[in-house]
Amino acid sequence: MTIDVPGNNRIPQLRQLWKEAFGDSDAYLDSFFALAFSRDRCRCILENGQVKAALYWFDCFCQGQKLAYLYAVATAENSRGTGLCRQLMAAAHTHLKTEGYAGAILVPASDNLRQMYTKTGYLPGTRISELGCAAAQTAVPLERLDKAEYERRRRELLPEDGVLQEGSITALLADQCSLWGGQGFLLAAWIEDGVLHGEELLGSFDAAPGIAKALGADKGIFRIPGEKQEYAMYLPLSPRCPKPGYFGISLG
């Protein structure tokens, strides 16, 4: 067994493991590996020439400190329960610490995973709320934004203790969602079956019904800063690591 940076020849195996673990489409994986994948931000476990576990991360920042957002942590089905995931994460944490990251952050997909990450040292971090609404009678003015303008406006609306996420993750976000701005708000969202799904709404939440109307949706469901449910967890890797207060873009 070896833990290493994957060579480009491992990408087909990485894709296969990802699909087995998460069921994402080939279209999404095409986007991820084209826009967001970096060998330097990936670690995998190899056994007998096969990828048995893998994880990826995005660089992000909180209160001036660099954090790693761990993403798509996966173990092959026939190797689960053998401790490979913990070994891989421990190796990744060691690497991140030597590279000057102040901490790591992740979003558990289930309560069982939340409990597992707690055992590896992760702490409760951020919380979010969900806003649901029917479309208003009157639309609010919207403008379509490119990645650069979205990032600029997001810096202005992000809470002071929020996690700044830019670069490859917003490139992937822009590929998966439409980016919109308006008077006092910012939105990344997509529409499916008449429902507007807001990956993140920052700023004026009162605009939500008018946004749904403007985009031709019957109703909207928006992820917003709040206290309703636990969301991201974090692991301090140095005494400098801040406790993040808000984490928004998870693409999950």
Secondary structure, DSSP 8 states (H G I E B T S, - for coil): -EEE---GGGHHHHHHHHHHHH---HHHHHHHHHHT--GGGEEEEEETTEEEEEEEEEEEEETTEEEEEEEEEEE-GGGTTSSHHHHHHHHHHHHHHHTT--EEEE--SSHHHHHHHHHTT-EE--EEEEEEEE--SS----EE--HHHHHHHHHHHS-TTBEE--THHHHHHHHHSEEEEETTEEEEEEEETTEEEEEEEEE-GGGHHHHHHHTT-SEEEEEEESSSEE--EEEESSTT----SB------
